[in-house]
Structure formats: C-alpha cells, structure tokens
Amino acid sequence: MRLVSLAERGVMGKIGEMGEMRLVSLAERGVMGEMGKVRLVRSHEDLVVYQMAFEAAMRIFELSKRFPVEERYALTDQMRRSSRSVCANLAEAWRKRRYQAAFVAKLNDCEAEVAETQVWIKFAVKCHYLDPPEGRTLYATYNQILSGIVHLINNSPHWTIK
C-alpha cells in the first residue's frame, strides 16, 4: 500500500522559505468535504484533523523504519508514541464531548503531543535521520493539525453534546 502524502492529496499548500505553510487551515475547512460541502461528523474518524494526524503518524512510522537500530528505544519509540498519541487523544476527546471541560482537557493533551512530536522531528533532522525537506513537511503538517485542535478548543461549545 502506498501512503499518499497530504501534499499529493491537495490538503497541503506550498512551503515558504522559512518552512511555514499557507493553505486553507483546518479551522477554515472545519468539517468541509470536497467542493465545500458540509460533511456529517459521526465519529472522530470523520474529523479532517484526525485524518491528517493519522496519516502523519503513519508517515512517521514508515520514515522511522530507516532510523539506526541504536535509536529503537529512544528517538524512534518516542516519535512513534507521541504521533500516535495525537490520534488516540482526539478519539478520547470525541467521546468526552458530553462535558465541555473534559473535552477541552483531552484536546489540550493533543496539543502537547503535537508539540512533542515536533520536537522529535527536529531531533531526527538534526541527527540526519530525516532529510530537512521531509522534516519541514512533517513539521508543517503538525502545525496544521495544531490549528485544527485549537479550532476545536475555541469552538468547543459547538462540538459538545447538549
């Protein structure tokens, strides 16, 4: 199975000189599907931010297979765990929508895992385990994931179950 990058899917825009990426943010996309039509969100798996986080975690898994064996229980393990934790915490947050405070608390955990994953990406680039362009792309993807999480937090009353 070939993993299709977010750039190939048209989700990502162009990377600027400083590694920043300008595109339609997840906040702007919301739950919009193709052609701007609103999609019904029935589970956490329907959220664009979850889909991006899952794809990014799978990309990290594939890339980290090339890391040196001495990093197996250090960088490789930490990077995989934090990237997967973003998805797991999004799933947990979705199930805690009955209580706004619990929902936001889990989303805050997601933010922390995104930040941790970005730190590991930087280490992987500095240690020459990831090529800088690949690192910038991953880092930018996690910035967009972070944007979507912040959007959910800022609009949490809309997402919580009444």
LOKE-736972 format. One line per field, with one value per residue (C-alpha): residue number from 1; x, y, z; chain. Coordinates in steps of 0.001 Angstrom, whole numbers, plus 500000, padded with zeros to 6 digits. Example, Ala and Ser with C-alpha at 12.3 -4.5 7.8 and 13.67 -1.06 7.14 Angstrom:
% residues 2
resi = c(1|2)
east = c(512300|513670)
north = c(495500|498940)
up = c(507800|507140)
chain = c(A|A)
% end
This chain:
% residues 162
resi = c(1|2|3|4|5|6|7|8|9|10|11|12|13|14|15|16|17|18|19|20|21|22|23|24|25|26|27|28|29|30|31|32|33|34|35|36|37|38|39|40|41|42|43|44|45|46|47|48|49|50|51|52|53|54|55|56|57|58|59|60|61|62|63|64|65|66|67|68|69|70|71|72|73|74|75|76|77|78|79|80|81|82|83|84|85|86|87|88|89|90|91|92|93|94|95|96|97|98|99|100|101|102|103|104|105|106|107|108|109|110|111|112|113|114|115|116|117|118|119|120|121|122|123|124|125|126|127|128|129|130|131|132|133|134|135|136|137|138|139|140|141|142|143|144|145|146|147|148|149|150|151|152|153|154|155|156|157|158|159|160|161|162)
east = c(500000|501383|500953|499756|501178|498967|500560|499557|496004|495797|495411|498723|499852|503331|506112|507547|511181|511026|509262|505851|502930|499981|496905|493316|493637|491673|489864|488746|487958|486063|484101|484015|484403|485136|483784|482967|480021|479400|480002|478250|480711|479622|482877|486347|487464|485335|487267|489769|492210|492052|492608|495631|497043|496579|498279|501139|501624|501739|504268|506431|506170|507375|510183|511359|511959|515123|516452|519515|518901|520503|517601|514956|514131|514866|514004|512140|509935|509249|508431|506051|504362|503749|502458|500056|499009|497659|495164|494348|493705|491487|489437|489187|488241|485476|483991|484177|482053|479315|481332|482992|485776|486709|486575|488881|491239|491750|492260|494907|496633|496530|498245|501013|501531|501703|504397|506314|506146|507502|510448|511249|511019|513600|515903|515537|516544|519474|520724|520469|517859|515338|516084|515400|512656|510844|511247|509840|506876|506116|506588|504230|501677|501721|501260|498066|496964|497571|495437|492573|492877|492877|489799|488032|489004|487910|484597|484098|480505|479588|481100|479874|476741|473851)
north = c(500000|503406|506232|509318|512497|515332|517473|514971|514944|518702|519236|520993|524183|525369|525534|529025|529998|529738|526383|527876|526695|528752|526895|526708|525891|523143|525886|527329|523869|522847|519787|520740|517951|518035|521009|522851|520635|520099|516542|514964|514125|510909|509845|511146|509433|511868|514880|516286|516919|513254|512075|514352|513210|509543|509983|511915|509222|506551|508621|508899|505135|504495|507059|505895|502375|503822|505218|503481|500463|502232|504715|501959|502571|506279|508605|506082|504894|508393|509814|506994|507141|510899|510923|508077|509733|512718|510380|508500|511705|513046|509845|510177|513851|512973|510507|513109|515693|515306|517571|520624|520758|517091|517582|520621|518902|515992|518398|520158|516779|516586|519956|518735|515570|517612|519813|516744|515191|518407|518288|514698|515715|518438|515948|513494|516194|517408|513823|513385|510625|512724|514900|518589|518923|515879|517282|520668|518990|516895|519882|521969|519167|519133|522924|522387|519623|522035|524628|522154|521233|524903|525416|522588|524091|527596|526263|523585|524640|523837|520340|519288|517205|519145)
up = c(500000|499025|501502|499665|501101|502210|499519|496851|498177|497793|501536|501898|500180|499329|501875|502227|502663|506442|506428|507114|505109|503943|502980|503937|507596|509241|511123|507807|506437|509556|508587|504941|502483|498786|496876|500118|501001|504700|505824|508741|511503|513159|514762|515433|512230|510214|511501|508986|511837|512892|509316|508966|512317|511403|508017|509619|512284|509586|507637|510762|511239|507684|507859|511289|509973|508426|511722|513207|515407|518401|518283|518501|522169|522158|519313|517159|520003|521358|517945|517108|520521|520513|516921|517672|520907|518969|517295|520483|522419|519635|519837|523621|523357|520920|523403|526208|524398|526973|529264|527747|530355|529787|526015|526159|528623|526206|523326|525429|525755|521943|521705|523993|521930|518728|520286|521477|518017|516518|518933|517878|514217|514848|516594|513707|511217|513357|513761|509962|510223|508253|505260|506019|503352|504765|508289|507221|505570|508662|510969|508828|508813|512608|512603|510605|512968|515825|514034|513831|517503|518528|516354|518186|521551|520585|519305|521936|522799|519193|519453|522892|523330|524835)
chain = c(A|A|A|A|A|A|A|A|A|A|A|A|A|A|A|A|A|A|A|A|A|A|A|A|A|A|A|A|A|A|A|A|A|A|A|A|A|A|A|A|A|A|A|A|A|A|A|A|A|A|A|A|A|A|A|A|A|A|A|A|A|A|A|A|A|A|A|A|A|A|A|A|A|A|A|A|A|A|A|A|A|A|A|A|A|A|A|A|A|A|A|A|A|A|A|A|A|A|A|A|A|A|A|A|A|A|A|A|A|A|A|A|A|A|A|A|A|A|A|A|A|A|A|A|A|A|A|A|A|A|A|A|A|A|A|A|A|A|A|A|A|A|A|A|A|A|A|A|A|A|A|A|A|A|A|A|A|A|A|A|A|A)
% end
